[in-house]
Amino acid sequence: MKPEPKKKLPNKKVISSAKFEAKEQFTKSALENLKTEKERLVDSLKKSGEIKESKRK
């Protein structure tokens, strides 16, 4: 009898690529969350008068 063929696994490049993409997506998501949180905090501080609005170029 012939043994059943083993299930073919993806090669290491594919696995590494998927891991990299997952990390990159997580990093982008975390960065967006931090930007949003920072803007929210700055707006809150401006409204309460803790910080003054500065003019940007």
Secondary structure, DSSP 8 states (H G I E B T S, - for coil): -----------HHHHHHHHHHHHHHHHHHHHHHHHHHHHHHHHHHHHHTSS------
